[in-house]
Each structure stands twice: as C-alpha cells, then as structure tokens.
Amino acid sequence: MTKLEIRHHYLNKLETLYAGRVDYSSGSRARELAIRAANAALAGDIKLEGEAWFAALKMAGLSKAATRAQIAALPEE
C-alpha cells in the first residue's frame, strides 16, 4: 500500500468518526490540518496516533507500533 492510499483511508476514517461534529469536507480547515499531519507522519517527521490513523495503518498491513522509519519507507504512489 502507498502513502497516498494510507492518507486517503485516514481522511475517510476521520470523516466517518467525526461526521456531524467536524467538517472534513474538501477545502475545510480541519481537512487541511489533517492532510498536513498525515503528510508529516508519512514522511517520518512525527508520530501520529488515534483511531483513524491506526485504522489506516492496519489497512496497509502495519501495526500501530510501526516506527516512523517504517512508515517513511513506504512507496509514495
């Protein structure tokens, strides 16, 4: 699985988890911040946590204990 796919799953999970409470629609501030956080985590710059992130990692065959280096080593696309 690619970083692009993980980010896609992460955003979809956020939309599902916070439906009606947080606006994650295209162009929203919340979505832009989530994209920045996901990109930083996928680059190995930060360790992201939370149900949505862990679900996205699981879909990629990674555990929530995956290291920043393991995540950063994934293919871009």
N, CA, C and O atoms as a CHARMM CRD file, in Angstrom:
* protein
*
  308
    1    1 MET  N      0.84900  -1.17300   0.00000 PROA 1      0.00000
    2    1 MET  CA     0.00000   0.00000   0.00000 PROA 1      0.00000
    3    1 MET  C      0.90200   1.24500   0.00000 PROA 1      0.00000
    4    1 MET  O      1.99700   1.23400   0.56200 PROA 1      0.00000
    5    2 THR  N      0.43000   2.28800  -0.62400 PROA 2      0.00000
    6    2 THR  CA     1.21800   3.50600  -0.76100 PROA 2      0.00000
    7    2 THR  C      0.84200   4.54700   0.29800 PROA 2      0.00000
    8    2 THR  O     -0.17900   4.43000   0.97500 PROA 2      0.00000
    9    3 LYS  N      1.68300   5.55300   0.41700 PROA 3      0.00000
   10    3 LYS  CA     1.40900   6.64700   1.33400 PROA 3      0.00000
   11    3 LYS  C      0.13100   7.37000   0.93500 PROA 3      0.00000
   12    3 LYS  O     -0.65200   7.77600   1.79400 PROA 3      0.00000
   13    4 LEU  N     -0.07800   7.53000  -0.35800 PROA 4      0.00000
   14    4 LEU  CA    -1.28400   8.19100  -0.85100 PROA 4      0.00000
   15    4 LEU  C     -2.53500   7.43100  -0.41100 PROA 4      0.00000
   16    4 LEU  O     -3.52000   8.04200   0.00200 PROA 4      0.00000
   17    5 GLU  N     -2.49800   6.11400  -0.49800 PROA 5      0.00000
   18    5 GLU  CA    -3.64100   5.29000  -0.09000 PROA 5      0.00000
   19    5 GLU  C     -3.86500   5.37300   1.42300 PROA 5      0.00000
   20    5 GLU  O     -5.00600   5.43000   1.87900 PROA 5      0.00000
   21    6 ILE  N     -2.79700   5.37900   2.18500 PROA 6      0.00000
   22    6 ILE  CA    -2.92600   5.48500   3.64000 PROA 6      0.00000
   23    6 ILE  C     -3.57500   6.81900   3.99900 PROA 6      0.00000
   24    6 ILE  O     -4.48700   6.86700   4.82500 PROA 6      0.00000
   25    7 ARG  N     -3.10400   7.90300   3.37500 PROA 7      0.00000
   26    7 ARG  CA    -3.69300   9.22200   3.65300 PROA 7      0.00000
   27    7 ARG  C     -5.17400   9.23400   3.28700 PROA 7      0.00000
   28    7 ARG  O     -5.98900   9.79500   4.01900 PROA 7      0.00000
   29    8 HSD  N     -5.52300   8.62300   2.17100 PROA 8      0.00000
   30    8 HSD  CA    -6.92200   8.55200   1.74400 PROA 8      0.00000
   31    8 HSD  C     -7.77200   7.81900   2.78600 PROA 8      0.00000
   32    8 HSD  O     -8.84800   8.28700   3.15600 PROA 8      0.00000
   33    9 HSD  N     -7.28800   6.67600   3.25000 PROA 9      0.00000
   34    9 HSD  CA    -8.02400   5.90700   4.26000 PROA 9      0.00000
   35    9 HSD  C     -8.12500   6.69100   5.57600 PROA 9      0.00000
   36    9 HSD  O     -9.16000   6.66700   6.24200 PROA 9      0.00000
   37   10 TYR  N     -7.06700   7.36800   5.93300 PROA 10     0.00000
   38   10 TYR  CA    -7.05700   8.18900   7.15500 PROA 10     0.00000
   39   10 TYR  C     -8.12800   9.27200   7.08600 PROA 10     0.00000
   40   10 TYR  O     -8.89500   9.44600   8.03300 PROA 10     0.00000
   41   11 LEU  N     -8.18500   9.99000   5.99000 PROA 11     0.00000
   42   11 LEU  CA    -9.17700  11.06400   5.84500 PROA 11     0.00000
   43   11 LEU  C    -10.60500  10.50800   5.83400 PROA 11     0.00000
   44   11 LEU  O    -11.50900  11.09100   6.43200 PROA 11     0.00000
   45   12 ASN  N    -10.79800   9.38700   5.15500 PROA 12     0.00000
   46   12 ASN  CA   -12.13000   8.76600   5.13500 PROA 12     0.00000
   47   12 ASN  C    -12.55900   8.34500   6.53000 PROA 12     0.00000
   48   12 ASN  O    -13.71700   8.52200   6.90900 PROA 12     0.00000
   49   13 LYS  N    -11.63100   7.78900   7.29300 PROA 13     0.00000
   50   13 LYS  CA   -11.95100   7.35000   8.65900 PROA 13     0.00000
   51   13 LYS  C    -12.27200   8.55500   9.54800 PROA 13     0.00000
   52   13 LYS  O    -13.18500   8.49300  10.37200 PROA 13     0.00000
   53   14 LEU  N    -11.52500   9.64600   9.38400 PROA 14     0.00000
   54   14 LEU  CA   -11.82800  10.85900  10.14500 PROA 14     0.00000
   55   14 LEU  C    -13.23300  11.35400   9.83100 PROA 14     0.00000
   56   14 LEU  O    -13.98700  11.71800  10.73400 PROA 14     0.00000
   57   15 GLU  N    -13.58200  11.36600   8.54900 PROA 15     0.00000
   58   15 GLU  CA   -14.91700  11.80200   8.14100 PROA 15     0.00000
   59   15 GLU  C    -15.99900  10.93700   8.77200 PROA 15     0.00000
   60   15 GLU  O    -17.03500  11.44200   9.20700 PROA 15     0.00000
   61   16 THR  N    -15.75400   9.63600   8.81900 PROA 16     0.00000
   62   16 THR  CA   -16.72300   8.70500   9.39700 PROA 16     0.00000
   63   16 THR  C    -16.83000   8.88000  10.91000 PROA 16     0.00000
   64   16 THR  O    -17.93000   8.95900  11.45800 PROA 16     0.00000
   65   17 LEU  N    -15.69100   8.93800  11.57200 PROA 17     0.00000
   66   17 LEU  CA   -15.67800   9.04800  13.03500 PROA 17     0.00000
   67   17 LEU  C    -16.29700  10.34900  13.53800 PROA 17     0.00000
   68   17 LEU  O    -16.98300  10.36100  14.56100 PROA 17     0.00000
   69   18 TYR  N    -16.06000  11.42200  12.83200 PROA 18     0.00000
   70   18 TYR  CA   -16.48000  12.73900  13.32100 PROA 18     0.00000
   71   18 TYR  C    -17.60700  13.35200  12.50700 PROA 18     0.00000
   72   18 TYR  O    -17.79900  14.56700  12.53500 PROA 18     0.00000
   73   19 ALA  N    -18.35100  12.53200  11.78700 PROA 19     0.00000
   74   19 ALA  CA   -19.47000  13.01300  10.97800 PROA 19     0.00000
   75   19 ALA  C    -20.45800  13.79200  11.85000 PROA 19     0.00000
   76   19 ALA  O    -20.87300  13.32600  12.91100 PROA 19     0.00000
   77   20 GLY  N    -20.81600  14.96500  11.39000 PROA 20     0.00000
   78   20 GLY  CA   -21.75800  15.79900  12.12600 PROA 20     0.00000
   79   20 GLY  C    -21.12000  16.63300  13.21900 PROA 20     0.00000
   80   20 GLY  O    -21.77600  17.50700  13.78600 PROA 20     0.00000
   81   21 ARG  N    -19.84400  16.38200  13.53000 PROA 21     0.00000
   82   21 ARG  CA   -19.17100  17.14400  14.58400 PROA 21     0.00000
   83   21 ARG  C    -18.01700  17.98500  14.04500 PROA 21     0.00000
   84   21 ARG  O    -17.77700  19.09600  14.51700 PROA 21     0.00000
   85   22 VAL  N    -17.31000  17.45200  13.06200 PROA 22     0.00000
   86   22 VAL  CA   -16.17700  18.16900  12.46300 PROA 22     0.00000
   87   22 VAL  C    -16.34200  18.11100  10.95300 PROA 22     0.00000
   88   22 VAL  O    -16.64800  17.05800  10.39300 PROA 22     0.00000
   89   23 ASP  N    -16.14000  19.23500  10.30800 PROA 23     0.00000
   90   23 ASP  CA   -16.26500  19.31100   8.85500 PROA 23     0.00000
   91   23 ASP  C    -14.93100  18.96800   8.20200 PROA 23     0.00000
   92   23 ASP  O    -13.99900  19.77200   8.22000 PROA 23     0.00000
   93   24 TYR  N    -14.84700  17.77200   7.62700 PROA 24     0.00000
   94   24 TYR  CA   -13.64700  17.34800   6.92200 PROA 24     0.00000
   95   24 TYR  C    -13.84900  17.40300   5.41200 PROA 24     0.00000
   96   24 TYR  O    -13.15800  16.70700   4.66900 PROA 24     0.00000
   97   25 SER  N    -14.78800  18.22100   4.95400 PROA 25     0.00000
   98   25 SER  CA   -15.03500  18.32500   3.52300 PROA 25     0.00000
   99   25 SER  C    -13.85600  18.99600   2.82400 PROA 25     0.00000
  100   25 SER  O    -13.03400  19.66100   3.45400 PROA 25     0.00000
  101   26 SER  N    -13.79400  18.80800   1.53300 PROA 26     0.00000
  102   26 SER  CA   -12.71000  19.36900   0.73400 PROA 26     0.00000
  103   26 SER  C    -12.60500  20.88000   0.93200 PROA 26     0.00000
  104   26 SER  O    -13.59400  21.60400   0.81900 PROA 26     0.00000
  105   27 GLY  N    -11.40700  21.33500   1.22500 PROA 27     0.00000
  106   27 GLY  CA   -11.17300  22.75900   1.42000 PROA 27     0.00000
  107   27 GLY  C    -11.37400  23.26600   2.83500 PROA 27     0.00000
  108   27 GLY  O    -11.07600  24.42400   3.12700 PROA 27     0.00000
  109   28 SER  N    -11.87900  22.40800   3.72300 PROA 28     0.00000
  110   28 SER  CA   -12.09900  22.84900   5.10400 PROA 28     0.00000
  111   28 SER  C    -10.77200  22.93200   5.85100 PROA 28     0.00000
  112   28 SER  O     -9.80600  22.25200   5.50600 PROA 28     0.00000
  113   29 ARG  N    -10.74300  23.76800   6.86700 PROA 29     0.00000
  114   29 ARG  CA    -9.52900  23.92000   7.67300 PROA 29     0.00000
  115   29 ARG  C     -9.16300  22.60000   8.34800 PROA 29     0.00000
  116   29 ARG  O     -7.98900  22.22900   8.38900 PROA 29     0.00000
  117   30 ALA  N    -10.15900  21.88900   8.87700 PROA 30     0.00000
  118   30 ALA  CA    -9.90100  20.61100   9.55400 PROA 30     0.00000
  119   30 ALA  C     -9.25900  19.61000   8.59400 PROA 30     0.00000
  120   30 ALA  O     -8.33500  18.89100   8.97500 PROA 30     0.00000
  121   31 ARG  N     -9.74100  19.56200   7.35900 PROA 31     0.00000
  122   31 ARG  CA    -9.17800  18.63000   6.37600 PROA 31     0.00000
  123   31 ARG  C     -7.73800  19.01600   6.03200 PROA 31     0.00000
  124   31 ARG  O     -6.86700  18.15100   5.93900 PROA 31     0.00000
  125   32 GLU  N     -7.49200  20.30400   5.84500 PROA 32     0.00000
  126   32 GLU  CA    -6.14600  20.76500   5.52200 PROA 32     0.00000
  127   32 GLU  C     -5.16000  20.42200   6.64700 PROA 32     0.00000
  128   32 GLU  O     -4.03300  20.00400   6.38500 PROA 32     0.00000
  129   33 LEU  N     -5.59200  20.60200   7.89300 PROA 33     0.00000
  130   33 LEU  CA    -4.73500  20.26200   9.02800 PROA 33     0.00000
  131   33 LEU  C     -4.50000  18.75200   9.10800 PROA 33     0.00000
  132   33 LEU  O     -3.39600  18.30700   9.42300 PROA 33     0.00000
  133   34 ALA  N     -5.53600  17.97300   8.82400 PROA 34     0.00000
  134   34 ALA  CA    -5.39800  16.51500   8.83700 PROA 34     0.00000
  135   34 ALA  C     -4.43500  16.05300   7.74300 PROA 34     0.00000
  136   34 ALA  O     -3.64400  15.13500   7.95600 PROA 34     0.00000
  137   35 ILE  N     -4.50400  16.68500   6.57900 PROA 35     0.00000
  138   35 ILE  CA    -3.60000  16.34000   5.48400 PROA 35     0.00000
  139   35 ILE  C     -2.16200  16.67400   5.86800 PROA 35     0.00000
  140   35 ILE  O     -1.25500  15.87800   5.62400 PROA 35     0.00000
  141   36 ARG  N     -1.95000  17.83800   6.46300 PROA 36     0.00000
  142   36 ARG  CA    -0.60400  18.21700   6.90000 PROA 36     0.00000
  143   36 ARG  C     -0.05200  17.22600   7.91400 PROA 36     0.00000
  144   36 ARG  O      1.10700  16.81900   7.82700 PROA 36     0.00000
  145   37 ALA  N     -0.88700  16.83900   8.87700 PROA 37     0.00000
  146   37 ALA  CA    -0.45400  15.88800   9.90200 PROA 37     0.00000
  147   37 ALA  C     -0.13200  14.53500   9.27700 PROA 37     0.00000
  148   37 ALA  O      0.88600  13.92500   9.60300 PROA 37     0.00000
  149   38 ALA  N     -0.99100  14.06900   8.38400 PROA 38     0.00000
  150   38 ALA  CA    -0.75300  12.78300   7.72400 PROA 38     0.00000
  151   38 ALA  C      0.52300  12.82900   6.89800 PROA 38     0.00000
  152   38 ALA  O      1.31400  11.88500   6.92500 PROA 38     0.00000
  153   39 ASN  N      0.73100  13.91500   6.16500 PROA 39     0.00000
  154   39 ASN  CA     1.94000  14.03500   5.35300 PROA 39     0.00000
  155   39 ASN  C      3.19700  14.02900   6.21900 PROA 39     0.00000
  156   39 ASN  O      4.19800  13.40600   5.86600 PROA 39     0.00000
  157   40 ALA  N      3.14100  14.71900   7.34100 PROA 40     0.00000
  158   40 ALA  CA     4.29100  14.74400   8.25200 PROA 40     0.00000
  159   40 ALA  C      4.55400  13.35500   8.82400 PROA 40     0.00000
  160   40 ALA  O      5.70600  12.93800   8.93800 PROA 40     0.00000
  161   41 ALA  N      3.49800  12.64400   9.18100 PROA 41     0.00000
  162   41 ALA  CA     3.65300  11.28800   9.71900 PROA 41     0.00000
  163   41 ALA  C      4.17200  10.33800   8.64600 PROA 41     0.00000
  164   41 ALA  O      5.02300   9.49300   8.92200 PROA 41     0.00000
  165   42 LEU  N      3.66800  10.47400   7.43300 PROA 42     0.00000
  166   42 LEU  CA     4.11600   9.60500   6.34800 PROA 42     0.00000
  167   42 LEU  C      5.55400   9.89300   5.92700 PROA 42     0.00000
  168   42 LEU  O      6.22100   9.02600   5.36200 PROA 42     0.00000
  169   43 ALA  N      6.02600  11.09000   6.19500 PROA 43     0.00000
  170   43 ALA  CA     7.42300  11.43800   5.90900 PROA 43     0.00000
  171   43 ALA  C      8.34500  10.99900   7.04000 PROA 43     0.00000
  172   43 ALA  O      9.56800  11.05200   6.90700 PROA 43     0.00000
  173   44 GLY  N      7.75700  10.56700   8.15000 PROA 44     0.00000
  174   44 GLY  CA     8.55000  10.13500   9.29500 PROA 44     0.00000
  175   44 GLY  C      8.94400  11.27500  10.21100 PROA 44     0.00000
  176   44 GLY  O      9.79000  11.10000  11.08800 PROA 44     0.00000
  177   45 ASP  N      8.34200  12.44600  10.02000 PROA 45     0.00000
  178   45 ASP  CA     8.68300  13.61700  10.83200 PROA 45     0.00000
  179   45 ASP  C      8.01400  13.61000  12.20200 PROA 45     0.00000
  180   45 ASP  O      8.57600  14.11800  13.17300 PROA 45     0.00000
  181   46 ILE  N      6.81200  13.03400  12.28200 PROA 46     0.00000
  182   46 ILE  CA     6.08300  12.97700  13.55100 PROA 46     0.00000
  183   46 ILE  C      5.47400  11.59100  13.71400 PROA 46     0.00000
  184   46 ILE  O      5.38000  10.82600  12.75400 PROA 46     0.00000
  185   47 LYS  N      5.06600  11.28200  14.92500 PROA 47     0.00000
  186   47 LYS  CA     4.34900  10.03200  15.20500 PROA 47     0.00000
  187   47 LYS  C      2.89100  10.40600  15.42100 PROA 47     0.00000
  188   47 LYS  O      2.55500  11.02500  16.43100 PROA 47     0.00000
  189   48 LEU  N      2.04000  10.04600  14.50800 PROA 48     0.00000
  190   48 LEU  CA     0.61200  10.33300  14.59700 PROA 48     0.00000
  191   48 LEU  C     -0.06600   9.18800  15.33100 PROA 48     0.00000
  192   48 LEU  O      0.32800   8.03100  15.19000 PROA 48     0.00000
  193   49 GLU  N     -1.08000   9.51200  16.11000 PROA 49     0.00000
  194   49 GLU  CA    -1.82200   8.49100  16.85000 PROA 49     0.00000
  195   49 GLU  C     -3.31200   8.74600  16.71100 PROA 49     0.00000
  196   49 GLU  O     -3.73200   9.79300  16.21900 PROA 49     0.00000
  197   50 GLY  N     -4.09600   7.79100  17.14400 PROA 50     0.00000
  198   50 GLY  CA    -5.54200   7.93200  17.13700 PROA 50     0.00000
  199   50 GLY  C     -6.20000   6.84400  16.31900 PROA 50     0.00000
  200   50 GLY  O     -5.56300   6.18600  15.49600 PROA 50     0.00000
  201   51 GLU  N     -7.47200   6.66800  16.55700 PROA 51     0.00000
  202   51 GLU  CA    -8.22500   5.58800  15.93000 PROA 51     0.00000
  203   51 GLU  C     -8.17400   5.63900  14.40600 PROA 51     0.00000
  204   51 GLU  O     -7.98500   4.60800  13.76100 PROA 51     0.00000
  205   52 ALA  N     -8.33700   6.81800  13.82800 PROA 52     0.00000
  206   52 ALA  CA    -8.34000   6.95200  12.37000 PROA 52     0.00000
  207   52 ALA  C     -6.97600   6.59800  11.78900 PROA 52     0.00000
  208   52 ALA  O     -6.89600   5.89900  10.77900 PROA 52     0.00000
  209   53 TRP  N     -5.91400   7.07100  12.41200 PROA 53     0.00000
  210   53 TRP  CA    -4.56700   6.77700  11.92500 PROA 53     0.00000
  211   53 TRP  C     -4.24600   5.30100  12.05700 PROA 53     0.00000
  212   53 TRP  O     -3.71600   4.69300  11.12800 PROA 53     0.00000
  213   54 PHE  N     -4.56200   4.72400  13.20200 PROA 54     0.00000
  214   54 PHE  CA    -4.27600   3.30600  13.41800 PROA 54     0.00000
  215   54 PHE  C     -5.06600   2.42500  12.44900 PROA 54     0.00000
  216   54 PHE  O     -4.56100   1.39700  11.99900 PROA 54     0.00000
  217   55 ALA  N     -6.29900   2.81800  12.12300 PROA 55     0.00000
  218   55 ALA  CA    -7.10000   2.06200  11.15700 PROA 55     0.00000
  219   55 ALA  C     -6.46200   2.13100   9.77000 PROA 55     0.00000
  220   55 ALA  O     -6.43800   1.13500   9.04800 PROA 55     0.00000
  221   56 ALA  N     -5.94800   3.29800   9.39900 PROA 56     0.00000
  222   56 ALA  CA    -5.28400   3.44900   8.10000 PROA 56     0.00000
  223   56 ALA  C     -4.01600   2.60900   8.04200 PROA 56     0.00000
  224   56 ALA  O     -3.73800   1.97500   7.02400 PROA 56     0.00000
  225   57 LEU  N     -3.25400   2.59900   9.11600 PROA 57     0.00000
  226   57 LEU  CA    -2.04400   1.77100   9.16000 PROA 57     0.00000
  227   57 LEU  C     -2.39400   0.29100   9.05100 PROA 57     0.00000
  228   57 LEU  O     -1.71700  -0.46600   8.35600 PROA 57     0.00000
  229   58 LYS  N     -3.45400  -0.11500   9.74100 PROA 58     0.00000
  230   58 LYS  CA    -3.87000  -1.52100   9.71800 PROA 58     0.00000
  231   58 LYS  C     -4.22800  -1.95200   8.29200 PROA 58     0.00000
  232   58 LYS  O     -3.90300  -3.06400   7.87500 PROA 58     0.00000
  233   59 MET  N     -4.89700  -1.06800   7.55100 PROA 59     0.00000
  234   59 MET  CA    -5.25100  -1.39000   6.16500 PROA 59     0.00000
  235   59 MET  C     -3.99500  -1.56900   5.31000 PROA 59     0.00000
  236   59 MET  O     -4.01800  -2.26700   4.29600 PROA 59     0.00000
  237   60 ALA  N     -2.91000  -0.93500   5.72700 PROA 60     0.00000
  238   60 ALA  CA    -1.64300  -1.04500   4.99900 PROA 60     0.00000
  239   60 ALA  C     -0.81800  -2.22500   5.48200 PROA 60     0.00000
  240   60 ALA  O      0.28700  -2.45400   4.98900 PROA 60     0.00000
  241   61 GLY  N     -1.34300  -2.97300   6.43900 PROA 61     0.00000
  242   61 GLY  CA    -0.62100  -4.12300   6.96300 PROA 61     0.00000
  243   61 GLY  C      0.39800  -3.76600   8.02900 PROA 61     0.00000
  244   61 GLY  O      1.27500  -4.56600   8.35400 PROA 61     0.00000
  245   62 LEU  N      0.28100  -2.55600   8.57400 PROA 62     0.00000
  246   62 LEU  CA     1.18700  -2.11900   9.62700 PROA 62     0.00000
  247   62 LEU  C      0.45600  -2.07300  10.96200 PROA 62     0.00000
  248   62 LEU  O     -0.75400  -1.84700  11.00800 PROA 62     0.00000
  249   63 SER  N      1.17900  -2.28300  12.02500 PROA 63     0.00000
  250   63 SER  CA     0.57500  -2.18600  13.35200 PROA 63     0.00000
  251   63 SER  C      0.67900  -0.75000  13.83700 PROA 63     0.00000
  252   63 SER  O      1.41100   0.06000  13.26900 PROA 63     0.00000
  253   64 LYS  N     -0.06200  -0.44500  14.89200 PROA 64     0.00000
  254   64 LYS  CA     0.02000   0.90700  15.43200 PROA 64     0.00000
  255   64 LYS  C      1.38000   1.16800  16.08500 PROA 64     0.00000
  256   64 LYS  O      1.70100   2.30600  16.42900 PROA 64     0.00000
  257   65 ALA  N      2.16400   0.12200  16.25200 PROA 65     0.00000
  258   65 ALA  CA     3.51600   0.26700  16.79900 PROA 65     0.00000
  259   65 ALA  C      4.56200   0.46800  15.71000 PROA 65     0.00000
  260   65 ALA  O      5.75900   0.47300  15.99400 PROA 65     0.00000
  261   66 ALA  N      4.11800   0.63500  14.45900 PROA 66     0.00000
  262   66 ALA  CA     5.06400   0.85100  13.35400 PROA 66     0.00000
  263   66 ALA  C      5.91600   2.08200  13.64500 PROA 66     0.00000
  264   66 ALA  O      5.42300   3.08900  14.15300 PROA 66     0.00000
  265   67 THR  N      7.17000   1.98700  13.32400 PROA 67     0.00000
  266   67 THR  CA     8.08000   3.10100  13.58300 PROA 67     0.00000
  267   67 THR  C      7.92800   4.16800  12.49400 PROA 67     0.00000
  268   67 THR  O      7.39100   3.91500  11.41600 PROA 67     0.00000
  269   68 ARG  N      8.41400   5.35600  12.81300 PROA 68     0.00000
  270   68 ARG  CA     8.39400   6.43800  11.83900 PROA 68     0.00000
  271   68 ARG  C      9.19700   6.03800  10.60100 PROA 68     0.00000
  272   68 ARG  O      8.80900   6.35900   9.47700 PROA 68     0.00000
  273   69 ALA  N     10.30300   5.34500  10.80400 PROA 69     0.00000
  274   69 ALA  CA    11.14300   4.92000   9.68100 PROA 69     0.00000
  275   69 ALA  C     10.42100   3.90700   8.78700 PROA 69     0.00000
  276   69 ALA  O     10.53500   3.97300   7.56300 PROA 69     0.00000
  277   70 GLN  N      9.68400   2.98000   9.38400 PROA 70     0.00000
  278   70 GLN  CA     8.91800   2.00000   8.60500 PROA 70     0.00000
  279   70 GLN  C      7.87300   2.70500   7.74900 PROA 70     0.00000
  280   70 GLN  O      7.69500   2.38400   6.57400 PROA 70     0.00000
  281   71 ILE  N      7.19800   3.65400   8.34800 PROA 71     0.00000
  282   71 ILE  CA     6.14800   4.37800   7.61400 PROA 71     0.00000
  283   71 ILE  C      6.77200   5.22900   6.51400 PROA 71     0.00000
  284   71 ILE  O      6.25500   5.27000   5.39700 PROA 71     0.00000
  285   72 ALA  N      7.85300   5.89200   6.80900 PROA 72     0.00000
  286   72 ALA  CA     8.52100   6.74900   5.83200 PROA 72     0.00000
  287   72 ALA  C      9.05900   5.93600   4.65100 PROA 72     0.00000
  288   72 ALA  O      9.19600   6.47100   3.55100 PROA 72     0.00000
  289   73 ALA  N      9.36200   4.66600   4.86100 PROA 73     0.00000
  290   73 ALA  CA     9.92300   3.81400   3.80400 PROA 73     0.00000
  291   73 ALA  C      8.88100   3.32800   2.81400 PROA 73     0.00000
  292   73 ALA  O      9.23900   2.73900   1.79400 PROA 73     0.00000
  293   74 LEU  N      7.61400   3.55500   3.07900 PROA 74     0.00000
  294   74 LEU  CA     6.56100   3.11800   2.16500 PROA 74     0.00000
  295   74 LEU  C      6.65300   3.88400   0.84500 PROA 74     0.00000
  296   74 LEU  O      7.12400   5.02100   0.81900 PROA 74     0.00000
  297   75 PRO  N      6.20700   3.26800  -0.24200 PROA 75     0.00000
  298   75 PRO  CA     6.23800   3.97300  -1.53100 PROA 75     0.00000
  299   75 PRO  C      5.23500   5.14400  -1.54000 PROA 75     0.00000
  300   75 PRO  O      4.18600   5.09300  -0.89800 PROA 75     0.00000
  301   76 GLU  N      5.59100   6.17600  -2.27800 PROA 76     0.00000
  302   76 GLU  CA     4.72500   7.36600  -2.36200 PROA 76     0.00000
  303   76 GLU  C      3.39900   7.04300  -3.05900 PROA 76     0.00000
  304   76 GLU  O      2.31900   7.33400  -2.54300 PROA 76     0.00000
  305   77 GLU  N      3.51000   6.43800  -4.23700 PROA 77     0.00000
  306   77 GLU  CA     2.29700   6.13900  -5.02800 PROA 77     0.00000
  307   77 GLU  C      2.37200   4.76700  -5.61300 PROA 77     0.00000
  308   77 GLU  O      1.44800   4.34000  -6.30600 PROA 77     0.00000
